[in-house]
Amino acid sequence: LDLLRDLGAGATFFVIAPRAAAQPALIARIHEEGHTIGLHCDAHVRHSQRDAQWLERDTDAALRRLARLGVRPTLWRTPWGDTAAWSVGLARARGLRLIGWTTDTHDWRGDSAAEMFAATRAQLTEGAVVLAHDGVGPGARREDAAATLDYVELAGRHARDRGLALEAMT
């Protein structure tokens, strides 16, 4: 958040609801600083691996947890961007818009900031939606998010130098 402030950047955080619930002050700060908070999940599971009823329960549990934090997301980035036939209908029924990305840092792999920047630099154009992770989640091959922070600084300065707005999604 400090880096985003220093860059004059907005961001969208798609949160795992139990993790968000464990960090209410952090969630409040994200909101207070003008960033968008979207839904990621309650359990980090691919939609295509579960049935519609499971997804309804998971989504509703996540939305309840977030509501207790004062968060009412309208954006939903599913785990791995994976959806099932019922994801779109459930999103619509819950007032959520499914969101993807145009540029994937693959930061979960443990690449250095320089490697991620080199791989994504050409894609950092107007309207780009960059996928990055501010924590360590399932399947991550890294110990922390330090390289992602370094990447955000490189990409943020690159975008700013080119006159691109660094905005949260709405």
Beta strands, then each sheet from edge to edge (+ up, - down):
strand 1: 12-16
strand 2: 36-41
strand 3: 75-76
strand 4: 97-98
strand 5: 103-104
strand 6: 130-131
sheet 1: 1+ 2+
sheet 2: 3+ 4+
sheet 3: 5+ 6+
end
